[in-house]
């Protein structure tokens, strides 16, 4: 089997209901859809999403069509790691991190989808799954919501069967965070996991100050307290706090995780499929983390559920509220694994 063509479709439109975290307004629905065709009539597809910047999907499409795709037409699509290495070498001069990584990830995911479809099995079966369902929490606590809105969506998440919720912090003074956390805790109960996410908003001193308060409020983890690339500050913060530091969604490639994990700067590792390098790199980062006893929770859901099925250190898949059409129901606070071939997911 050989790759014959790689095609790309782009969507970029305003989000009907923009959401806000501590550093940005996410006001776009952007998507770059990559399709890989073969001479045996089997195709694989991936979707890369953007929450802001209207031009980003088209810029990514240009990288895929003009740089990456010509380099792999004629290749055997089952040699997924070989293709990854070829594309990393190709983009090294201009910098593989950034949108080049998004493009490599998009191709990597489409190749896994193709492989699963060629064998008529879901990808999680190819990875040697450890479980048939993934514990999940709902990321619902955006900063544009007032306290009443926050309480409403948190209650909805618990009604739908999620094990817990995550909320944004850092958009205002610490007193505001405390008020909002206490409101959510009152809704979800004393035992449900409650995570907080600062989206890289703090420096070290402020992260330490707020982290001590989040500990006292029994938050499950403190996500992205610091700029993502500052490994030294993550290590120092983790040494001072008891609450686990969760981070990883804004790190590119495996090398960016190696020292962070080995030096104890992360308590819950959270790679992003787009930035880390696709399914292949997320799987390998997860196994690296498992070797150091560090739990793994996805940033986002979708195709990531296949990685989570296979890792020994999986704790959660991130999700929004369940769709109103009822196509999926949680079982004991878990997403059941999708049964369709390739990278099928409940987000399809």
C-alpha positions as a LaTeX table, in Angstrom:
\begin{tabular}{lrrr}
\hline
Residue & $x$ (\AA) & $y$ (\AA) & $z$ (\AA) \\
\hline
Unk1 & 0.00 & 0.00 & 0.00 \\
Unk2 & 1.29 & 3.46 & $-0.96$ \\
Unk3 & 0.17 & 7.00 & $-0.27$ \\
Unk4 & $-1.19$ & 8.55 & $-3.46$ \\
Unk5 & $-2.64$ & 11.89 & $-2.36$ \\
Unk6 & $-3.03$ & 14.18 & 0.66 \\
Unk7 & $-5.86$ & 16.69 & 0.55 \\
Unk8 & $-6.82$ & 19.41 & 3.00 \\
Unk9 & $-10.06$ & 21.23 & 3.85 \\
Unk10 & $-10.30$ & 24.36 & 6.00 \\
Unk11 & $-13.04$ & 25.83 & 8.19 \\
Unk12 & $-12.79$ & 29.15 & 10.04 \\
Unk13 & $-15.81$ & 30.84 & 11.57 \\
Unk14 & $-16.80$ & 32.87 & 14.60 \\
Unk15 & $-17.74$ & 30.90 & 17.69 \\
Unk16 & $-21.38$ & 31.35 & 18.65 \\
Unk17 & $-20.49$ & 31.48 & 22.35 \\
Unk18 & $-16.89$ & 32.66 & 22.93 \\
Unk19 & $-15.18$ & 31.42 & 26.07 \\
Unk20 & $-12.46$ & 33.02 & 28.15 \\
Unk21 & $-9.55$ & 31.83 & 30.25 \\
Unk22 & $-7.00$ & 33.87 & 32.20 \\
Unk23 & $-4.97$ & 34.95 & 29.17 \\
Unk24 & $-7.22$ & 34.87 & 26.10 \\
Unk25 & $-10.65$ & 34.92 & 24.51 \\
Unk26 & $-11.35$ & 31.80 & 22.44 \\
Unk27 & $-13.74$ & 33.18 & 19.84 \\
Unk28 & $-13.18$ & 31.03 & 16.74 \\
Unk29 & $-14.16$ & 27.60 & 15.49 \\
Unk30 & $-11.26$ & 26.69 & 13.25 \\
Unk31 & $-10.49$ & 23.31 & 11.70 \\
Unk32 & $-7.94$ & 21.88 & 9.28 \\
Unk33 & $-9.05$ & 18.49 & 7.96 \\
Unk34 & $-6.35$ & 16.27 & 6.43 \\
Unk35 & $-7.19$ & 13.23 & 4.29 \\
Unk36 & $-4.60$ & 10.67 & 3.16 \\
Unk37 & $-5.54$ & 8.42 & 0.23 \\
Unk38 & $-3.81$ & 5.23 & $-0.89$ \\
Unk39 & $-3.57$ & 3.07 & $-4.00$ \\
Unk40 & $-5.70$ & 0.41 & $-2.26$ \\
Unk41 & $-8.65$ & 2.76 & $-1.84$ \\
Unk42 & $-8.24$ & 3.11 & 1.94 \\
Unk43 & $-8.17$ & 6.61 & 3.43 \\
Unk44 & $-7.37$ & 8.14 & 6.79 \\
Unk45 & $-8.59$ & 11.46 & 8.16 \\
Unk46 & $-7.65$ & 13.84 & 10.98 \\
Unk47 & $-9.10$ & 17.11 & 12.26 \\
Unk48 & $-6.96$ & 19.81 & 13.86 \\
Unk49 & $-8.89$ & 22.45 & 15.80 \\
Unk50 & $-8.12$ & 26.11 & 16.53 \\
Unk51 & $-9.86$ & 28.25 & 19.15 \\
Unk52 & $-8.67$ & 31.63 & 17.93 \\
Unk53 & $-6.87$ & 33.48 & 15.07 \\
Unk54 & $-8.98$ & 33.28 & 11.91 \\
Unk55 & $-6.08$ & 32.59 & 9.54 \\
Unk56 & $-4.45$ & 29.71 & 11.44 \\
Unk57 & $-6.33$ & 26.81 & 9.74 \\
Unk58 & $-5.37$ & 28.10 & 6.29 \\
Unk59 & $-1.73$ & 28.63 & 7.30 \\
Unk60 & $-1.58$ & 25.05 & 8.59 \\
Unk61 & $-3.19$ & 23.81 & 5.37 \\
Unk62 & $-0.44$ & 25.53 & 3.38 \\
Unk63 & 2.30 & 23.85 & 5.43 \\
Unk64 & 0.70 & 20.45 & 4.91 \\
Unk65 & 0.05 & 20.79 & 1.18 \\
Unk66 & 3.21 & 22.64 & 0.16 \\
Unk67 & 5.82 & 21.14 & 2.50 \\
Unk68 & 4.79 & 17.94 & 4.22 \\
Unk69 & 2.56 & 16.16 & 1.73 \\
Unk70 & 5.01 & 16.13 & $-1.22$ \\
Unk71 & 7.62 & 14.48 & 0.99 \\
Unk72 & 5.50 & 11.42 & 1.77 \\
Unk73 & 3.51 & 10.70 & $-1.38$ \\
Unk74 & 4.61 & 7.21 & $-2.45$ \\
Unk75 & 5.49 & 6.13 & 1.09 \\
Unk76 & 4.06 & 3.08 & 2.85 \\
Unk77 & 1.43 & 4.57 & 5.21 \\
Unk78 & 1.92 & 1.82 & 7.79 \\
Unk79 & 5.47 & 3.05 & 8.51 \\
Unk80 & 4.12 & 5.71 & 10.83 \\
Unk81 & 7.23 & 6.34 & 12.90 \\
Unk82 & 9.41 & 6.37 & 9.79 \\
Unk83 & 7.20 & 9.07 & 8.27 \\
Unk84 & 7.33 & 11.03 & 11.52 \\
Unk85 & 11.13 & 11.00 & 11.44 \\
Unk86 & 11.21 & 12.07 & 7.79 \\
Unk87 & 8.92 & 15.05 & 8.46 \\
Unk88 & 10.78 & 16.09 & 11.60 \\
Unk89 & 14.03 & 16.10 & 9.63 \\
Unk90 & 12.38 & 18.05 & 6.82 \\
Unk91 & 11.12 & 20.80 & 9.16 \\
Unk92 & 14.14 & 20.98 & 11.45 \\
Unk93 & 15.73 & 23.96 & 9.68 \\
Unk94 & 12.64 & 26.17 & 9.98 \\
Unk95 & 11.76 & 24.83 & 13.44 \\
Unk96 & 9.63 & 21.74 & 14.03 \\
Unk97 & 7.84 & 23.28 & 17.03 \\
Unk98 & 4.85 & 25.45 & 16.23 \\
Unk99 & 2.65 & 24.95 & 13.19 \\
Unk100 & 5.11 & 22.47 & 11.68 \\
Unk101 & 4.35 & 20.23 & 14.66 \\
Unk102 & 0.63 & 20.77 & 14.11 \\
Unk103 & 1.08 & 19.55 & 10.53 \\
Unk104 & 3.14 & 16.51 & 11.49 \\
Unk105 & 0.54 & 15.67 & 14.14 \\
Unk106 & $-2.29$ & 15.97 & 11.62 \\
Unk107 & $-0.55$ & 13.52 & 9.29 \\
Unk108 & 0.34 & 11.18 & 12.15 \\
Unk109 & $-3.30$ & 11.01 & 13.27 \\
Unk110 & $-4.55$ & 10.45 & 9.72 \\
Unk111 & $-2.05$ & 7.60 & 9.31 \\
Unk112 & $-3.27$ & 5.89 & 12.48 \\
Unk113 & $-6.85$ & 6.32 & 11.30 \\
Unk114 & $-5.89$ & 4.77 & 7.97 \\
Unk115 & $-4.11$ & 1.85 & 9.64 \\
Unk116 & $-7.11$ & 1.06 & 11.83 \\
Unk117 & $-9.46$ & 1.22 & 8.86 \\
Unk118 & $-7.20$ & $-1.00$ & 6.79 \\
Unk119 & $-7.54$ & $-3.68$ & 9.49 \\
Unk120 & $-11.17$ & $-2.82$ & 10.34 \\
Unk121 & $-10.41$ & $-2.25$ & 14.03 \\
Unk122 & $-10.38$ & 0.78 & 16.34 \\
Unk123 & $-6.89$ & 2.12 & 16.95 \\
Unk124 & $-7.05$ & 1.42 & 20.68 \\
Unk125 & $-6.98$ & $-2.29$ & 19.85 \\
Unk126 & $-3.76$ & $-1.80$ & 17.87 \\
Unk127 & $-2.15$ & $-0.06$ & 20.83 \\
Unk128 & $-2.80$ & $-2.91$ & 23.28 \\
Unk129 & $-5.54$ & $-1.40$ & 25.38 \\
Unk130 & $-5.53$ & $-1.76$ & 29.14 \\
Unk131 & $-9.16$ & $-0.74$ & 29.71 \\
Unk132 & $-12.49$ & $-0.46$ & 27.89 \\
Unk133 & $-13.66$ & 2.82 & 29.43 \\
Unk134 & $-11.93$ & 6.06 & 30.48 \\
Unk135 & $-12.77$ & 8.10 & 33.62 \\
Unk136 & $-13.79$ & 11.63 & 32.67 \\
Unk137 & $-14.35$ & 15.09 & 34.08 \\
Unk138 & $-16.07$ & 18.10 & 32.48 \\
Unk139 & $-14.16$ & 21.29 & 31.66 \\
Unk140 & $-17.04$ & 23.74 & 32.09 \\
Unk141 & $-15.85$ & 26.57 & 34.36 \\
Unk142 & $-14.92$ & 29.29 & 31.88 \\
Unk143 & $-14.21$ & 32.80 & 33.14 \\
Unk144 & $-16.90$ & 34.60 & 31.13 \\
Unk145 & $-19.46$ & 32.87 & 33.35 \\
Unk146 & $-20.64$ & 34.62 & 36.48 \\
Unk147 & $-21.00$ & 32.61 & 39.69 \\
Unk148 & $-24.59$ & 31.64 & 38.91 \\
Unk149 & $-23.63$ & 30.44 & 35.44 \\
Unk150 & $-20.71$ & 28.52 & 36.91 \\
Unk151 & $-22.99$ & 26.79 & 39.38 \\
Unk152 & $-25.46$ & 25.90 & 36.62 \\
Unk153 & $-22.95$ & 24.25 & 34.30 \\
Unk154 & $-21.23$ & 22.44 & 37.17 \\
Unk155 & $-24.56$ & 21.00 & 38.31 \\
Unk156 & $-25.31$ & 19.96 & 34.72 \\
Unk157 & $-21.98$ & 18.14 & 34.50 \\
Unk158 & $-22.69$ & 16.15 & 37.65 \\
Unk159 & $-26.22$ & 15.34 & 36.42 \\
Unk160 & $-24.69$ & 13.94 & 33.22 \\
Unk161 & $-22.51$ & 11.58 & 35.24 \\
Unk162 & $-19.08$ & 13.20 & 35.13 \\
Unk163 & $-16.80$ & 12.35 & 38.02 \\
Unk164 & $-15.82$ & 15.97 & 38.58 \\
Unk165 & $-15.31$ & 19.35 & 36.96 \\
Unk166 & $-12.52$ & 21.73 & 36.02 \\
Unk167 & $-12.71$ & 25.50 & 36.19 \\
Unk168 & $-10.52$ & 28.39 & 35.11 \\
Unk169 & $-8.77$ & 30.62 & 37.64 \\
Unk170 & $-6.51$ & 33.66 & 37.48 \\
Unk171 & $-8.83$ & 36.03 & 35.69 \\
Unk172 & $-9.07$ & 38.32 & 38.72 \\
Unk173 & $-7.86$ & 38.59 & 42.30 \\
Unk174 & $-7.38$ & 35.53 & 44.48 \\
Unk175 & $-10.51$ & 36.42 & 46.44 \\
Unk176 & $-12.54$ & 35.99 & 43.26 \\
Unk177 & $-11.00$ & 32.56 & 42.64 \\
Unk178 & $-11.89$ & 31.53 & 46.20 \\
Unk179 & $-15.49$ & 32.68 & 45.81 \\
Unk180 & $-15.89$ & 30.78 & 42.54 \\
Unk181 & $-14.20$ & 27.59 & 43.80 \\
Unk182 & $-16.38$ & 27.52 & 46.91 \\
Unk183 & $-19.50$ & 27.98 & 44.77 \\
Unk184 & $-18.59$ & 25.03 & 42.55 \\
Unk185 & $-17.66$ & 22.85 & 45.51 \\
Unk186 & $-21.04$ & 23.49 & 47.09 \\
Unk187 & $-22.71$ & 22.25 & 43.89 \\
Unk188 & $-20.62$ & 19.16 & 43.14 \\
Unk189 & $-20.23$ & 17.95 & 46.70 \\
Unk190 & $-17.26$ & 17.38 & 49.01 \\
Unk191 & $-15.84$ & 14.29 & 47.33 \\
Unk192 & $-16.02$ & 15.01 & 43.57 \\
Unk193 & $-12.69$ & 16.03 & 41.99 \\
Unk194 & $-12.39$ & 19.78 & 41.36 \\
Unk195 & $-9.47$ & 20.91 & 39.21 \\
Unk196 & $-8.28$ & 24.48 & 38.62 \\
Unk197 & $-6.53$ & 25.77 & 35.49 \\
Unk198 & $-4.58$ & 29.07 & 35.28 \\
Unk199 & $-3.50$ & 28.80 & 31.62 \\
Unk200 & 0.08 & 29.99 & 32.31 \\
Unk201 & $-1.14$ & 33.26 & 33.89 \\
Unk202 & 1.20 & 33.48 & 36.91 \\
Unk203 & 4.82 & 34.00 & 37.74 \\
Unk204 & 6.46 & 31.79 & 40.35 \\
Unk205 & 5.64 & 33.88 & 43.45 \\
Unk206 & 1.98 & 34.35 & 42.58 \\
Unk207 & 1.60 & 30.69 & 41.58 \\
Unk208 & 3.01 & 29.67 & 44.96 \\
Unk209 & 0.72 & 32.07 & 46.82 \\
Unk210 & $-2.41$ & 30.93 & 45.00 \\
Unk211 & $-1.40$ & 27.28 & 44.93 \\
Unk212 & $-1.31$ & 27.19 & 48.75 \\
Unk213 & $-4.88$ & 28.46 & 48.81 \\
Unk214 & $-6.06$ & 25.99 & 46.15 \\
Unk215 & $-4.55$ & 23.24 & 48.32 \\
Unk216 & $-6.59$ & 24.39 & 51.30 \\
Unk217 & $-9.71$ & 24.33 & 49.14 \\
Unk218 & $-9.03$ & 20.66 & 48.29 \\
Unk219 & $-8.51$ & 21.14 & 44.56 \\
Unk220 & $-7.41$ & 17.97 & 42.77 \\
Unk221 & $-4.69$ & 19.65 & 40.71 \\
Unk222 & $-3.31$ & 23.08 & 39.74 \\
Unk223 & $-3.05$ & 23.22 & 35.95 \\
Unk224 & $-0.63$ & 25.39 & 33.98 \\
Unk225 & 0.30 & 27.69 & 36.86 \\
Unk226 & 3.39 & 28.98 & 35.01 \\
Unk227 & 4.64 & 29.71 & 31.49 \\
Unk228 & 4.87 & 26.28 & 29.91 \\
Unk229 & 8.55 & 26.32 & 28.98 \\
Unk230 & 9.95 & 27.28 & 32.41 \\
Unk231 & 11.01 & 23.87 & 33.70 \\
Unk232 & 13.07 & 25.26 & 36.60 \\
Unk233 & 10.08 & 27.18 & 37.99 \\
Unk234 & 7.85 & 24.10 & 37.69 \\
Unk235 & 10.37 & 22.05 & 39.67 \\
Unk236 & 10.63 & 24.72 & 42.38 \\
Unk237 & 6.85 & 25.07 & 42.61 \\
Unk238 & 6.27 & 21.32 & 42.80 \\
Unk239 & 8.77 & 21.11 & 45.67 \\
Unk240 & 6.82 & 23.73 & 47.65 \\
Unk241 & 3.24 & 22.59 & 47.06 \\
Unk242 & 1.36 & 19.42 & 47.94 \\
Unk243 & $-1.25$ & 19.93 & 45.21 \\
Unk244 & $-0.14$ & 18.18 & 42.00 \\
Unk245 & 1.06 & 20.44 & 39.18 \\
Unk246 & $-0.62$ & 19.51 & 35.89 \\
Unk247 & 0.97 & 20.75 & 32.67 \\
Unk248 & 2.08 & 19.79 & 29.18 \\
Unk249 & $-0.51$ & 21.03 & 26.69 \\
Unk250 & 1.79 & 23.82 & 25.46 \\
Unk251 & 4.96 & 21.76 & 25.14 \\
Unk252 & 6.16 & 20.57 & 21.74 \\
Unk253 & 7.64 & 17.10 & 21.21 \\
Unk254 & 9.00 & 14.48 & 23.57 \\
Unk255 & 12.21 & 16.31 & 24.41 \\
Unk256 & 10.21 & 19.09 & 26.07 \\
Unk257 & 8.77 & 16.56 & 28.54 \\
Unk258 & 11.91 & 14.62 & 29.41 \\
Unk259 & 13.51 & 16.94 & 31.98 \\
Unk260 & 10.15 & 18.16 & 33.29 \\
Unk261 & 9.17 & 14.60 & 34.19 \\
Unk262 & 12.58 & 13.37 & 35.35 \\
Unk263 & 13.12 & 16.38 & 37.64 \\
Unk264 & 9.71 & 16.12 & 39.28 \\
Unk265 & 8.25 & 19.32 & 37.83 \\
Unk266 & 4.91 & 17.76 & 36.90 \\
Unk267 & 2.43 & 15.73 & 38.93 \\
Unk268 & $-0.05$ & 15.09 & 36.11 \\
Unk269 & 1.28 & 15.12 & 32.56 \\
Unk270 & $-1.09$ & 16.56 & 29.92 \\
Unk271 & 0.16 & 16.47 & 26.33 \\
Unk272 & $-1.89$ & 17.97 & 23.51 \\
Unk273 & $-2.25$ & 15.87 & 20.36 \\
Unk274 & $-1.59$ & 18.84 & 18.08 \\
Unk275 & 1.50 & 20.20 & 19.79 \\
Unk276 & 3.14 & 17.08 & 21.18 \\
Unk277 & 3.40 & 15.39 & 17.79 \\
Unk278 & 0.22 & 13.39 & 17.32 \\
Unk279 & $-0.87$ & 10.04 & 18.68 \\
Unk280 & 2.60 & 8.53 & 18.32 \\
Unk281 & 4.35 & 11.11 & 20.49 \\
Unk282 & 1.54 & 11.28 & 23.05 \\
Unk283 & 1.73 & 7.52 & 23.49 \\
Unk284 & 5.49 & 7.64 & 23.95 \\
Unk285 & 5.31 & 10.63 & 26.34 \\
Unk286 & 2.72 & 8.73 & 28.36 \\
Unk287 & 4.95 & 5.69 & 28.60 \\
Unk288 & 7.88 & 7.88 & 29.62 \\
Unk289 & 5.75 & 9.39 & 32.36 \\
Unk290 & 4.62 & 5.92 & 33.46 \\
Unk291 & 8.25 & 4.97 & 34.00 \\
Unk292 & 8.52 & 7.78 & 36.55 \\
Unk293 & 5.17 & 7.05 & 38.18 \\
Unk294 & 3.52 & 10.22 & 36.83 \\
Unk295 & $-0.20$ & 10.03 & 35.97 \\
Unk296 & $-1.47$ & 11.01 & 32.50 \\
Unk297 & $-4.60$ & 13.05 & 31.76 \\
Unk298 & $-5.35$ & 14.25 & 28.24 \\
Unk299 & $-5.65$ & 17.83 & 27.13 \\
Unk300 & $-8.88$ & 17.56 & 25.18 \\
Unk301 & $-10.68$ & 14.42 & 24.16 \\
Unk302 & $-11.58$ & 13.07 & 20.73 \\
Unk303 & $-8.91$ & 10.81 & 19.25 \\
Unk304 & $-6.90$ & 11.10 & 22.47 \\
Unk305 & $-9.18$ & 8.47 & 23.98 \\
Unk306 & $-7.31$ & 5.78 & 22.01 \\
Unk307 & $-4.02$ & 6.73 & 23.72 \\
Unk308 & $-5.70$ & 6.82 & 27.11 \\
Unk309 & $-7.06$ & 3.32 & 26.57 \\
Unk310 & $-3.54$ & 1.95 & 26.21 \\
Unk311 & $-1.51$ & 3.78 & 28.85 \\
Unk312 & $-0.97$ & 2.19 & 32.27 \\
Unk313 & $-0.99$ & 5.61 & 34.01 \\
Unk314 & $-4.21$ & 7.09 & 32.58 \\
Unk315 & $-6.42$ & 8.88 & 35.09 \\
Unk316 & $-8.81$ & 11.09 & 33.06 \\
Unk317 & $-10.01$ & 12.18 & 29.64 \\
Unk318 & $-11.04$ & 15.82 & 29.45 \\
Unk319 & $-14.49$ & 16.60 & 28.05 \\
Unk320 & $-17.08$ & 19.28 & 27.62 \\
Unk321 & $-20.71$ & 18.62 & 28.49 \\
Unk322 & $-22.29$ & 15.67 & 26.69 \\
Unk323 & $-24.12$ & 16.46 & 23.43 \\
Unk324 & $-27.87$ & 16.86 & 23.65 \\
Unk325 & $-28.52$ & 14.21 & 20.99 \\
Unk326 & $-27.87$ & 11.40 & 23.49 \\
Unk327 & $-25.44$ & 9.51 & 21.25 \\
Unk328 & $-23.20$ & 8.78 & 24.23 \\
Unk329 & $-23.84$ & 8.13 & 27.89 \\
Unk330 & $-21.28$ & 7.84 & 30.63 \\
Unk331 & $-21.02$ & 4.62 & 32.61 \\
Unk332 & $-19.83$ & 5.04 & 36.20 \\
Unk333 & $-18.27$ & 8.36 & 35.23 \\
Unk334 & $-16.43$ & 6.86 & 32.24 \\
Unk335 & $-16.51$ & 7.19 & 28.48 \\
Unk336 & $-16.88$ & 3.75 & 26.84 \\
Unk337 & $-14.37$ & 3.22 & 24.06 \\
Unk338 & $-15.66$ & 3.74 & 20.51 \\
Unk339 & $-16.05$ & 0.59 & 18.43 \\
Unk340 & $-15.73$ & 1.98 & 14.90 \\
Unk341 & $-12.58$ & 1.36 & 12.85 \\
Unk342 & $-9.70$ & 3.82 & 12.92 \\
Unk343 & $-9.71$ & 6.86 & 15.19 \\
Unk344 & $-13.45$ & 6.95 & 15.74 \\
Unk345 & $-14.53$ & 8.91 & 18.81 \\
Unk346 & $-17.67$ & 10.15 & 20.50 \\
Unk347 & $-16.86$ & 13.62 & 19.15 \\
Unk348 & $-17.34$ & 12.51 & 15.53 \\
\hline
\end{tabular}
